[in-house]
Each structure stands twice: as structure tokens, then as C-alpha cells.
Amino acid sequence: MSEAQSTEKKPVTYINTPVAVKYDYTAGKATSDFMRAVAQGKILGNRCPQCNRVYVPNFLVCVQCAVPMGEPFEVPDSGIVLTFCIVNIKFYDQVLEVPYVSAYVLLDGTDLPLMHLVQECNVNDVRMGMRVKAVWKEELSPSLESIRYFKPTGEPDAALETFKEYL
Amino acid sequence: MGRRCAVIGIGQTKYMDRNLAVSHRGLIRDAANKALADAKMTWQDIDCIVIGKAPDTIEGVMMPELYLADALGAQGKPLFRVHTAGSVGGSTAIVGTKMVASGVHDRVLVIGWQKQSESQATWALSPRIPFQPPLTAGAGGFFAPHVRAYIRQSNAPDHIGIKVAYKDRKHALKNPYAHLHQPDLTLEAIKNSPMLWDPIRFGETCPSSDGACAMVIVSEKYADRSASPPAWIHGTAWRSEPTIMAGRDQVNPLGGRECAKDVYRQAGVTNPRKDFDCAEIYVPFSWFEPMWLENLGFAERGEGWKLTDKGATSLDEGGDIPWNCSGGVLSSNPIGASGTIRFAEAAMQVRGTAGEHQVEGAKLALGHAYGGGSQFFAMWVVGSKKP
């Protein structure tokens, strides 16, 4: 834009033309069940009858075994930070203020991590294996944004050996 | 893999931050013209054209294949677009190869390109996913946690990531087409560059580039009578895997391991470190060099960083298995072309046409690309001799 707007008359070689798209999203049955539960402050998972792994959110079909998953059940809202990064980069249309910690959180008794924020501690104090618990918003909605972030519980970290198969 | 086939022409544009001199049409035509000139062929000689670039939001230009038939001389000829995210440049070359190997066509032009300057890739790769917190922050934000996991699992020292970036950018000084030419770059400067996605520094990250890379792939009959040296294709393989799957290994993905196993079997490679003279591997963030050294079987699990540390992958240090002599993705990254460039640079090495970054006497080379959330893999093995 700067070239086009400059007072000197130069040929236009480059213009910015932002685009926006609005769309309807069909969540499907599994995600709809999950989000309705989140709106009640519950996190749902379900187990594959073949490989025994617990998916969070609940899935209709096991990604590995391609068999129907079991009935959804509530899982704990506490777990460990599997791994994470500290986001310092700024980019167009960014919502969160940097720096923030984007983490894979493995809830207790489950086998697929959720991606979420870790807050209430210095970003440099977040560690792989750190115990965390969800902090919920007062007003819940059918979105994982109903969880404001995960915060450290202060319990001892899990040893790498106990979670390395999930990395 | 069907009929024998070979690369007999390669064309690249100078990779740069913002190529304002040409449109998409001009960019791809520039690369294609150079490839045809290298093959000593004309547009009339081409039977089929296969193109690839990464998702359209990355440059904000939707479905350019709809208006590229004219620029590509494709009137009355088949024109296909391939779409496998960042690995697309490799997948495109494989589709072109299969067109020839299967006997459908004899002379195929493949082109990968991207004009990243026309949009904002980090924005495009940071979509607001419905019902999710807005965490995603570009490709680096996706890969950085897995890099952290690799570092923790392998106990690799911090300087490995810095060394890969330094090594590849020194290689780039020998490649006139490379985007980044930083003769004064130091290890210190990379170390002191900002942590964009801790543990990934700015200096350990690929640039955003404009550029195109084209290849002419022909059947044995045409390769035999070619005045240009052929790079014979000894094997091609591709694999995909789900992004979200419980138990998925994102540090050492199964798809990559199986893809490598498949292409090595076709090419008769039993010991990649010994059998290959060099490799062009998709390393957009420096830590992916040691990760892929392990994934592709050049080193045991947890040991890849030791090869990097010893200089085994460095042309300048006289390493036994130089990786990314062209400067790699860390020095030039027009995303849709980046895989094509890896495949083309591997072919250049075995043709003996790599110029200053030539590995002396290179006979067998590996080209590699991956894309999405480490979920698409494409590889080929090229050699100076017929398979």
C-alpha cells in the first residue's frame, strides 16, 4: 500500500486486497456431543474397544483401528504438559498477546492430548511433564474456550519415561 | 516401478523475498523455459504438464491452475494440479514420473512454485479453528513442541539447531539461486536471534520466498538420445498419515519411516548413509535435520544430532553424507516449489550439474519432502546410471 499511496507518482506494482470468508461449520455428532458437554463444564473422551486408547475429544471411529469407539464418558480436567512452545511471534490478526505457552495437555487416563494455554506461571517456568489443571470460565459455551487455560497444580512433575510414548 | 525414466532438464528462478518483476504466469514460465532449454526441447515437445503449489491461502490467489493453461502452453494437453501441502513439490514430481513410468506419456513437464509475497503465510497457517482457543501461530508454532520433544528425548545440545542453520546458509553461498546469501553470518548471530517459537529461533527458521522450479521427465527412449545428462529415477514413494491419532509419533513419524523403506527397496539402498553420496531433505526448521536423519535411517534413534555435530552432513567440513548442499529450505522457501527443488537438486548432483555446490562424483542421491503436520511424505532416489 505504501508504494501506491506515496506522494511521488510511481507505477503501481503492488496492492493489498484483504479477503475475509464467513462460513458455516458442521461439527458432526462426536464433536457436537463433546461441545455440549463442555458447555456444562465436562470434558468427554471415549475408548477404542480394540487398542484400548482413550480419545479426547471423543471420536466416532478409532483413527488407528477403524472400529466404532465406545460410549463417551467424563474425563478429569487435570493432567500433564506433554510438550509445548512459547509463542513470541506477532502476526496479522493475532488474538492472544505474546508471549504465551501453547501446550499439548494430556489429561489423566487419556491417550490423546488437547492443545491449550498454560498460564498463572512465568512462560519460562513451564516444563514437559508439569502437572496442570483446567481453569474454567464462569460463563460456559460449547467451545474449548470455556477453559480459560490450564494452570500448574504444584504437584511433582511426571518423569519422561511415563509419557514419552505420547510424544 | 514401470518403464525407466529420467530427468533431462531442470530450471529454477532466483529465489527472493518479493519478485515484483513477474506475475505467477511469468514466474512459472521462467522456470519452465529454463528447464526446456536445459533439456534442449521446446514447448511443442511436451505431452503433459503437472503443477503443484501449497494451499492457496498462503498467497491469496485461488486456483491459479484455472488461468495457467495459456502460460504453460497446455492448450489441448493434459494439465494437472497436485495438492499435498508442503510436500506438494515432491508429490508433483512423482505424479510426473508415474505418467512416464506407466507409459501414458513420454515427456512430462513438472513445475512447483509459490509467490509467498502475495499473502502472509503465518496468517494463512494460523486459522481460527471453530470451538478451539486461537493458539495456532504459523508452521513454527505447530512444529516447535515436537522439536522440544526431540531435544528432550535425545539430550541433544542447544548448538545443534544453530549449527544446521549455519551450515545450510554457508552451503547457500555456493548456490546462485538461493534466497539467503549471508556471507557474514555467524553462529553467534543465529544464537542471539529472537526465539520466535521457543525452542525455535528466528535464525533457525526458513525464509518466505517467491520462486519456481521445473523439471522435464522423459522415458528411456528420449533420455537415451538426450544431449543433456540424465538423472535416472531409481524409485519414488509417498505416504500419508493422520494428523490426529492417539499414539502417533510426531518426532519420528511412521509415514516417513515407511516411505523411506519403500523407496530404498526400489533403489536397492540398504545403508542410506553409505549408499547415498548426498541428499536434499526438507528441513524448514533446523532441528528437522537430526530428526529426519533418524526418520530416514541415516542414524539410530536419538543419534541423528551426533552426525550433524561431527560435520557428517556438511559439504564445507567434507562430511561423508552432505545434506542440502543447495542451502536447503532454510535458505530458500517458496513452499510449493521447495519439494520440487529438493528433488531437482538431488537430480542435479547425479547429473554433475550442481556447479559450486556439486558433491564430487555423486552417483546416487535422495530427494525428500514433507508437508502438513508431518503427515505427507514424498521421496525419490536418482542416480547417474540406469536402474
Interface residues (C-beta under 8 A of the other chain):
Chain A: T13 Y14 T17 V19 Y25 A27 T31 M35 C48 C51 R53 V54 Y55 V63 Q64 L82 T83 F84 C85 I86 V87 N88 I89 F91 Y92 D93 Q94 V95 L96 P99 Y100 S102 A103 Y104 D111 L112 M115 H116 L117 V123 M128 P142 S143 L144 E145 I147 L160 K164 E165 Y166 L167
Chain B: R18 L20 G60 Q120 T122 W123 S126 R128 P130 F131 Q132 P133 P134 L135 T136 A137 G138 G140 G141 A144 P145 H146 V147 R148 A149 R152 Q153 P194 M195 L196 W197 D198 P199 I200 P242 I244 M245 A246 G247 D249 Q250 V251
